[in-house]
Amino acid sequence: EGVGIGCPGSINSEEGICDYSNNLKWNNLPVKQIIENNCKIKCKISNDANAATLGEMKFGIGKNYKNAIMLTLGTGVGGGIIINGTLYEGNEGKGAELGHSILRINGRKCTCGRRGCIEAYASVSALIKDGIRAMKKEKKSSLWERTNYNPYNLNGKILIEEAKKEDQTALKVFNEYCNYLKEAILNYCNVFRPELIVLGGGISAQKDMLINT
């Protein structure tokens, strides 16, 4: 009957346009029009984190909750908000950018152009960058062997595996990452006081390690 697309970035869901996606380098891309022209069926688009949140609330862990927050932790940090059982998207569908609220004034440069965004500290991309910086300072870390002595081969999976083995460099980086994530979550709790917070993205598979750190 149609095509539904969850698209990262600032999405005008009413017009079907990706106004700006900092990680994909898209500007004013008419996604809806492109898909409809090529597929000859109707298309609707939404921010990818909003789509993930809606899926969780209708079919997943959030089915029994009316007020919830979801964070998608990956290349960036996406956010979705459910208020009184309804997905909140904001004006033109471009709200709920939880990853681009500020965690530290004049902090790290974010791909959105601002400094200190939560995305610059609590995304998997940030975790890897922190790991690379830590490796360069600590030459005895097991991360060196795991990356074939090239820090730019580091990924989140390797870092977490070595943290589980209690490599002190990897463990310190992961603990700092969790501290950033905790502060972000506490901010959302204070603003929205949700019944449920859902973590998505590849790193959410760590479950107990994330929760217990």
Backbone as CSV, one residue per row, in Angstrom:
resi,resn,N_x,N_y,N_z,CA_x,CA_y,CA_z,C_x,C_y,C_z
1,GLU,0.814,-1.215,0.000,0.000,0.000,0.000,0.843,1.260,0.000
2,GLY,2.071,1.157,0.506,2.915,2.343,0.563,4.275,2.026,1.134
3,VAL,5.105,3.050,1.210,6.455,2.918,1.748,6.590,3.834,2.960
4,GLY,7.052,3.294,4.068,7.342,4.092,5.252,8.832,4.117,5.499
5,ILE,9.395,5.292,5.722,10.843,5.422,5.883,11.171,6.159,7.175
6,GLY,12.023,5.561,7.985,12.606,6.246,9.126,13.939,6.819,8.691
7,CYS,14.055,8.113,8.695,15.226,8.789,8.121,15.936,9.621,9.188
8,PRO,17.250,9.491,9.335,17.952,10.316,10.313,18.006,11.777,9.891
9,GLY,17.946,12.648,10.873,18.074,14.066,10.587,16.844,14.857,10.984
10,SER,16.849,16.103,10.582,15.716,17.006,10.826,14.711,16.794,9.706
11,ILE,13.620,16.107,10.042,12.674,15.645,9.027,11.374,16.432,9.095
12,ASN,10.994,17.020,7.980,9.673,17.635,7.865,8.732,16.527,7.407
13,SER,8.095,15.875,8.383,7.263,14.715,8.061,5.994,15.122,7.321
14,GLU,5.574,16.372,7.481,4.378,16.842,6.782,4.633,16.988,5.284
15,GLU,5.819,17.479,4.932,6.163,17.696,3.520,6.947,16.530,2.922
16,GLY,7.460,15.664,3.779,8.238,14.522,3.278,9.644,14.895,2.852
17,ILE,10.212,15.894,3.534,11.533,16.406,3.160,12.519,16.226,4.314
18,CYS,13.708,15.758,3.994,14.795,15.777,4.972,15.457,17.143,4.867
19,ASP,15.139,18.022,5.800,15.690,19.375,5.749,17.197,19.367,5.949
20,TYR,17.644,18.510,6.885,19.085,18.475,7.162,19.413,17.199,7.919
21,SER,20.417,16.477,7.443,20.916,15.310,8.159,22.423,15.461,8.303
22,ASN,22.866,15.781,9.519,24.278,16.095,9.709,25.190,14.901,9.460
23,ASN,24.714,13.683,9.735,25.572,12.507,9.536,25.546,11.986,8.095
24,LEU,24.462,12.276,7.365,24.381,11.854,5.959,24.758,12.973,4.988
25,LYS,24.909,14.200,5.524,25.243,15.367,4.690,24.150,15.654,3.662
26,TRP,22.900,15.503,4.086,21.762,15.821,3.224,21.202,17.187,3.597
27,ASN,20.789,17.944,2.588,20.136,19.236,2.794,18.927,19.333,1.868
28,ASN,17.747,19.587,2.458,16.526,19.804,1.673,16.300,18.706,0.629
29,LEU,16.461,17.462,1.058,16.274,16.325,0.151,14.804,15.888,0.161
30,PRO,14.123,15.931,-0.974,12.698,15.573,-1.028,12.514,14.051,-1.086
31,VAL,12.734,13.393,0.030,12.727,11.932,0.088,11.392,11.360,-0.396
32,LYS,10.303,11.921,0.114,8.965,11.424,-0.256,8.766,11.467,-1.777
33,GLN,9.106,12.592,-2.369,8.913,12.761,-3.816,9.777,11.782,-4.606
34,ILE,11.015,11.617,-4.189,11.925,10.702,-4.896,11.385,9.271,-4.873
35,ILE,10.933,8.834,-3.680,10.436,7.464,-3.552,9.147,7.273,-4.344
36,GLU,8.231,8.238,-4.243,6.961,8.115,-4.960,7.167,8.135,-6.473
37,ASN,8.113,8.929,-6.953,8.393,8.976,-8.389,8.949,7.650,-8.904
38,ASN,9.729,6.992,-8.060,10.377,5.747,-8.492,9.546,4.498,-8.203
39,CYS,8.775,4.523,-7.121,8.011,3.340,-6.732,6.546,3.383,-7.163
40,LYS,6.069,4.582,-7.497,4.690,4.777,-7.964,3.656,4.416,-6.889
41,ILE,4.037,4.494,-5.632,3.095,4.323,-4.526,3.384,5.385,-3.472
42,LYS,2.427,5.576,-2.559,2.550,6.619,-1.561,3.710,6.350,-0.608
43,CYS,4.299,7.437,-0.115,5.420,7.332,0.818,5.211,8.317,1.965
44,LYS,5.554,7.880,3.149,5.596,8.770,4.305,6.942,8.601,4.989
45,ILE,7.503,9.715,5.488,8.781,9.626,6.186,8.651,10.253,7.575
46,SER,9.513,9.779,8.442,9.587,10.322,9.788,11.037,10.216,10.236
47,ASN,11.392,10.963,11.246,12.716,10.797,11.831,12.890,9.351,12.259
48,ASP,14.081,8.782,12.048,14.283,7.359,12.317,14.069,6.990,13.786
49,ALA,14.502,7.867,14.692,14.298,7.581,16.110,12.823,7.656,16.474
50,ASN,12.083,8.572,15.856,10.644,8.633,16.075,9.967,7.357,15.589
51,ALA,10.407,6.864,14.431,9.838,5.631,13.889,10.139,4.448,14.809
52,ALA,11.373,4.388,15.316,11.751,3.312,16.236,10.929,3.383,17.518
53,THR,10.732,4.591,18.018,9.948,4.787,19.239,8.511,4.340,19.035
54,LEU,7.928,4.734,17.926,6.557,4.351,17.626,6.427,2.829,17.538
55,GLY,7.414,2.187,16.927,7.411,0.728,16.830,7.454,0.052,18.190
56,GLU,8.318,0.565,19.065,8.420,-0.011,20.411,7.127,0.161,21.201
57,MET,6.478,1.316,21.027,5.275,1.586,21.804,4.058,0.820,21.279
58,LYS,4.042,0.515,19.998,2.904,-0.214,19.438,3.100,-1.727,19.465
59,PHE,4.351,-2.173,19.290,4.580,-3.608,19.132,5.646,-4.187,20.066
60,GLY,6.351,-3.328,20.792,7.488,-3.800,21.574,7.323,-3.644,23.068
61,ILE,8.432,-3.276,23.711,8.481,-3.237,25.168,7.584,-2.166,25.770
62,GLY,7.185,-1.171,24.978,6.429,-0.047,25.527,4.919,-0.145,25.397
63,LYS,4.400,-1.312,25.044,2.971,-1.437,24.744,2.056,-1.026,25.900
64,ASN,2.518,-1.198,27.121,1.660,-0.930,28.279,1.942,0.420,28.947
65,TYR,2.653,1.299,28.235,3.035,2.586,28.823,2.484,3.752,27.991
66,LYS,2.170,4.831,28.661,1.622,6.005,27.993,2.644,7.140,27.862
67,ASN,3.687,7.105,28.691,4.695,8.165,28.667,6.083,7.536,28.673
68,ALA,6.810,7.756,27.617,8.104,7.070,27.477,9.073,7.890,26.640
69,ILE,10.339,7.583,26.834,11.425,8.176,26.046,12.230,7.033,25.433
70,MET,12.633,7.203,24.180,13.550,6.236,23.571,14.777,6.963,23.070
71,LEU,15.933,6.367,23.297,17.197,6.861,22.753,17.775,5.804,21.829
72,THR,18.145,6.210,20.623,18.825,5.301,19.698,20.298,5.691,19.675
73,LEU,21.135,4.772,20.107,22.560,5.033,20.292,23.346,4.368,19.173
74,GLY,23.848,5.175,18.255,24.593,4.640,17.128,25.589,5.669,16.633
75,THR,25.597,5.911,15.323,26.455,6.958,14.766,26.174,8.275,15.458
76,GLY,24.899,8.519,15.730,24.476,9.679,16.506,23.653,9.228,17.696
77,VAL,22.937,10.171,18.292,21.984,9.851,19.357,20.635,10.404,18.925
78,GLY,19.723,9.501,18.595,18.378,9.903,18.222,17.459,9.821,19.427
79,GLY,16.337,10.520,19.351,15.400,10.499,20.458,13.963,10.458,20.000
80,GLY,13.136,9.778,20.783,11.710,9.743,20.530,10.971,9.958,21.839
81,ILE,9.826,10.629,21.769,9.063,10.987,22.966,7.607,10.574,22.792
82,ILE,7.098,9.827,23.756,5.684,9.484,23.798,5.055,10.203,24.983
83,ILE,4.039,11.012,24.735,3.327,11.752,25.788,1.847,11.381,25.725
84,ASN,1.345,10.842,26.833,-0.060,10.424,26.906,-0.452,9.519,25.737
85,GLY,0.454,8.608,25.389,0.175,7.615,24.358,0.357,8.084,22.937
86,THR,0.829,9.330,22.750,0.982,9.892,21.405,2.442,10.280,21.151
87,LEU,2.917,9.964,19.957,4.273,10.355,19.572,4.340,11.869,19.422
88,TYR,5.269,12.501,20.149,5.456,13.944,20.042,6.567,14.231,19.034
89,GLU,6.235,14.973,17.985,7.222,15.287,16.952,7.585,16.766,16.899
90,GLY,6.780,17.627,17.491,7.080,19.048,17.435,6.663,19.682,16.126
91,ASN,6.963,20.960,15.978,6.575,21.712,14.793,7.181,21.103,13.530
92,GLU,6.327,20.834,12.537,6.725,20.251,11.252,7.373,18.881,11.410
93,GLY,7.216,18.249,12.572,7.814,16.936,12.794,9.299,16.970,13.064
94,LYS,9.830,18.150,13.391,11.289,18.295,13.511,11.770,18.445,14.955
95,GLY,10.901,18.125,15.913,11.309,18.217,17.312,11.909,16.921,17.826
96,ALA,11.994,16.814,19.140,12.471,15.608,19.833,13.920,15.259,19.501
97,GLU,14.735,16.271,19.183,16.152,16.010,18.906,16.915,15.926,20.235
98,LEU,16.692,14.839,20.947,17.265,14.698,22.284,18.792,14.625,22.260
99,GLY,19.347,14.119,21.183,20.806,14.015,21.087,21.500,15.343,20.913
100,HIS,20.726,16.395,20.604,21.337,17.703,20.363,20.972,18.730,21.429
101,SER,20.587,18.238,22.606,20.569,19.109,23.776,21.988,19.112,24.350
102,ILE,22.310,20.136,25.101,23.702,20.348,25.508,24.023,19.639,26.824
103,LEU,25.108,18.895,26.805,25.602,18.237,28.000,26.724,19.038,28.647
104,ARG,27.497,19.742,27.823,28.628,20.524,28.343,28.787,21.790,27.505
105,ILE,28.650,22.954,28.131,28.803,24.222,27.414,30.218,24.338,26.855
106,ASN,30.308,24.754,25.574,31.594,24.892,24.882,32.384,23.592,24.892
107,GLY,31.657,22.474,24.836,32.303,21.159,24.842,32.741,20.727,23.453
108,ARG,32.711,19.447,23.245,33.176,18.885,21.975,32.332,19.376,20.802
109,LYS,32.969,19.494,19.657,32.262,19.894,18.432,31.381,18.736,17.976
110,CYS,30.119,19.040,17.743,29.179,18.043,17.246,29.053,18.187,15.733
111,THR,28.639,17.116,15.068,28.482,17.184,13.615,27.357,18.129,13.208
112,CYS,26.500,18.516,14.168,25.416,19.455,13.849,25.932,20.894,13.796
113,GLY,27.158,21.115,14.278,27.735,22.457,14.268,27.809,23.101,15.634
114,ARG,27.052,22.596,16.603,27.104,23.135,17.958,28.215,22.444,18.745
115,ARG,28.416,22.905,19.957,29.413,22.301,20.831,28.745,21.762,22.101
116,GLY,29.200,20.584,22.521,28.743,20.035,23.787,27.482,19.212,23.729
117,CYS,27.009,18.867,22.531,25.790,18.063,22.410,25.962,16.682,23.031
118,ILE,24.865,16.136,23.503,24.879,14.775,24.038,25.417,13.796,22.996
119,GLU,25.094,14.002,21.737,25.575,13.122,20.671,27.105,13.072,20.619
120,ALA,27.749,14.163,20.970,29.207,14.225,20.925,29.862,13.454,22.075
121,TYR,29.043,12.983,23.014,29.563,12.255,24.171,28.967,10.860,24.323
122,ALA,27.714,10.672,23.924,27.022,9.420,24.234,26.649,8.597,23.002
123,SER,27.127,8.969,21.826,26.933,8.126,20.637,28.026,7.063,20.600
124,VAL,27.817,6.045,19.797,28.859,5.028,19.624,30.065,5.647,18.908
125,SER,29.816,6.599,18.030,30.925,7.307,17.372,31.814,7.986,18.401
126,ALA,31.188,8.604,19.409,31.959,9.263,20.471,32.733,8.250,21.302
127,LEU,32.103,7.109,21.574,32.779,6.041,22.326,34.049,5.597,21.609
128,ILE,33.966,5.420,20.300,35.132,4.983,19.523,36.215,6.059,19.511
129,LYS,35.819,7.317,19.328,36.805,8.409,19.337,37.522,8.487,20.690
130,ASP,36.752,8.308,21.778,37.366,8.321,23.107,38.332,7.147,23.262
131,GLY,37.960,6.001,22.698,38.833,4.834,22.757,40.134,5.051,22.016
132,ILE,40.051,5.680,20.862,41.264,5.959,20.079,42.185,6.902,20.838
133,ARG,41.598,7.955,21.425,42.407,8.894,22.208,43.079,8.184,23.387
134,ALA,42.337,7.305,24.037,42.880,6.595,25.195,43.994,5.629,24.778
135,MET,43.828,4.972,23.641,44.856,4.060,23.153,46.173,4.792,22.908
136,LYS,46.078,5.974,22.342,47.290,6.735,22.030,48.051,7.138,23.294
137,LYS,47.309,7.224,24.399,47.959,7.581,25.671,48.484,6.360,26.413
138,GLU,47.857,5.199,26.171,48.218,3.993,26.915,48.638,2.890,25.945
139,LYS,49.926,2.744,25.759,50.456,1.821,24.757,50.393,0.356,25.188
140,LYS,50.093,0.097,26.457,50.077,-1.287,26.941,48.674,-1.899,26.912
141,SER,47.708,-1.163,26.463,46.344,-1.664,26.428,46.211,-2.839,25.458
142,SER,45.350,-3.783,25.816,45.088,-4.929,24.938,44.371,-4.500,23.660
143,LEU,43.850,-3.275,23.664,43.187,-2.765,22.459,44.142,-2.686,21.278
144,TRP,45.411,-2.497,21.549,46.390,-2.420,20.465,46.465,-3.733,19.701
145,GLU,46.551,-4.829,20.422,46.615,-6.138,19.758,45.319,-6.429,19.003
146,ARG,44.178,-6.077,19.627,42.880,-6.357,19.005,42.668,-5.566,17.714
147,THR,43.338,-4.437,17.586,43.173,-3.597,16.392,44.356,-3.736,15.429
148,ASN,45.151,-4.794,15.618,46.344,-4.994,14.780,47.268,-3.782,14.814
149,TYR,47.322,-3.168,16.001,48.219,-2.037,16.280,47.914,-0.799,15.435
150,ASN,46.672,-0.722,15.015,46.181,0.471,14.311,44.931,0.960,15.046
151,PRO,45.026,2.048,15.808,43.882,2.493,16.618,42.644,2.811,15.797
152,TYR,42.831,3.114,14.513,41.684,3.472,13.681,40.895,2.243,13.216
153,ASN,41.353,1.050,13.609,40.574,-0.173,13.397,39.612,-0.431,14.554
154,LEU,39.667,0.412,15.566,38.820,0.214,16.742,37.345,0.404,16.396
155,ASN,36.515,-0.462,16.967,35.062,-0.283,16.885,34.459,-0.535,18.258
156,GLY,33.170,-0.288,18.373,32.521,-0.426,19.672,32.566,-1.839,20.206
157,LYS,32.439,-2.825,19.331,32.433,-4.230,19.734,33.759,-4.612,20.391
158,ILE,34.863,-4.229,19.757,36.189,-4.542,20.313,36.372,-3.872,21.661
159,LEU,36.016,-2.603,21.745,36.227,-1.871,22.990,35.440,-2.497,24.144
160,ILE,34.198,-2.856,23.883,33.363,-3.433,24.941,33.861,-4.825,25.328
161,GLU,34.280,-5.607,24.351,34.816,-6.938,24.667,36.034,-6.840,25.571
162,GLU,36.902,-5.881,25.293,38.098,-5.728,26.122,37.757,-5.128,27.486
163,ALA,36.745,-4.303,27.540,36.281,-3.784,28.831,35.767,-4.920,29.706
164,LYS,35.063,-5.861,29.095,34.562,-7.025,29.832,35.703,-7.881,30.371
165,LYS,36.824,-7.862,29.657,38.016,-8.610,30.108,38.843,-7.796,31.103
166,GLU,38.331,-6.609,31.442,38.921,-5.710,32.432,40.256,-5.104,31.997
167,ASP,40.385,-4.913,30.679,41.476,-4.046,30.228,41.178,-2.651,30.764
168,GLN,42.103,-2.091,31.513,41.818,-0.862,32.254,41.554,0.331,31.343
169,THR,42.208,0.385,30.193,41.983,1.486,29.257,40.571,1.415,28.685
170,ALA,40.191,0.230,28.211,38.861,0.036,27.647,37.785,0.252,28.707
171,LEU,38.046,-0.241,29.903,37.070,-0.122,30.984,36.844,1.336,31.385
172,LYS,37.927,2.093,31.437,37.809,3.509,31.789,36.999,4.273,30.741
173,VAL,37.276,3.997,29.477,36.548,4.674,28.393,35.064,4.324,28.456
174,PHE,34.762,3.043,28.663,33.363,2.626,28.703,32.646,3.216,29.907
175,ASN,33.318,3.254,31.043,32.711,3.839,32.249,32.407,5.320,32.049
176,GLU,33.317,6.040,31.401,33.082,7.456,31.132,31.906,7.639,30.182
177,TYR,31.830,6.755,29.186,30.704,6.795,28.250,29.386,6.627,29.013
178,CYS,29.349,5.644,29.906,28.131,5.388,30.684,27.784,6.576,31.571
179,ASN,28.782,7.258,32.099,28.518,8.435,32.928,27.859,9.544,32.111
180,TYR,28.343,9.747,30.882,27.718,10.743,30.012,26.265,10.358,29.725
181,LEU,26.056,9.078,29.413,24.718,8.605,29.092,23.777,8.755,30.295
182,LYS,24.281,8.462,31.478,23.470,8.601,32.698,23.007,10.040,32.891
183,GLU,23.930,10.992,32.703,23.563,12.396,32.897,22.504,12.828,31.889
184,ALA,22.651,12.349,30.653,21.643,12.671,29.632,20.282,12.122,30.038
185,ILE,20.257,10.879,30.484,18.990,10.243,30.872,18.360,10.966,32.051
186,LEU,19.179,11.388,33.018,18.645,12.130,34.163,18.019,13.452,33.723
187,ASN,18.622,14.106,32.730,18.027,15.332,32.197,16.630,15.060,31.634
188,TYR,16.504,13.975,30.867,15.210,13.645,30.272,14.192,13.264,31.347
189,CYS,14.671,12.607,32.401,13.765,12.263,33.510,13.207,13.530,34.161
190,ASN,14.067,14.510,34.353,13.630,15.741,34.999,12.654,16.542,34.134
191,VAL,12.836,16.476,32.828,11.951,17.233,31.925,10.622,16.511,31.704
192,PHE,10.684,15.186,31.455,9.481,14.461,31.025,8.890,13.527,32.086
193,ARG,9.709,13.116,33.059,9.284,12.143,34.066,8.535,10.969,33.410
194,PRO,9.199,10.242,32.498,8.528,9.140,31.803,8.350,7.915,32.699
195,GLU,7.449,7.055,32.288,7.292,5.766,32.960,8.373,4.790,32.513
196,LEU,8.888,4.997,31.326,9.802,4.040,30.698,10.834,4.773,29.859
197,ILE,12.089,4.309,29.926,13.128,4.785,29.012,13.673,3.570,28.269
198,VAL,13.628,3.639,26.947,14.087,2.542,26.100,15.405,2.937,25.439
199,LEU,16.390,2.056,25.502,17.659,2.266,24.808,17.708,1.359,23.590
200,GLY,17.971,1.942,22.431,18.089,1.177,21.201,19.451,1.380,20.569
201,GLY,19.654,0.780,19.403,20.962,0.828,18.764,21.800,-0.360,19.190
202,GLY,22.881,-0.597,18.460,23.706,-1.785,18.698,24.217,-1.920,20.113
203,ILE,24.572,-0.804,20.738,25.171,-0.864,22.070,24.154,-1.292,23.124
204,SER,22.866,-1.189,22.825,21.845,-1.594,23.800,21.875,-3.102,24.047
205,ALA,22.526,-3.849,23.157,22.658,-5.298,23.355,23.501,-5.634,24.586
206,GLN,24.238,-4.647,25.098,25.076,-4.880,26.278,24.255,-4.997,27.558
207,LYS,23.040,-4.522,27.541,22.067,-4.691,28.616,22.658,-4.501,29.993
208,ASP,22.959,-5.608,30.703,23.405,-5.531,32.098,24.651,-4.684,32.280
209,MET,25.557,-4.753,31.306,26.800,-3.965,31.429,26.506,-2.478,31.415
210,LEU,25.550,-2.072,30.585,25.149,-0.670,30.545,24.465,-0.261,31.840
211,ILE,23.564,-1.100,32.295,22.747,-0.762,33.456,23.561,-0.766,34.751
212,ASN,24.488,-1.698,34.853,25.213,-1.893,36.111,26.475,-1.058,36.240
213,THR,26.922,-0.431,35.153,28.162,0.326,35.200,27.971,1.619,35.996
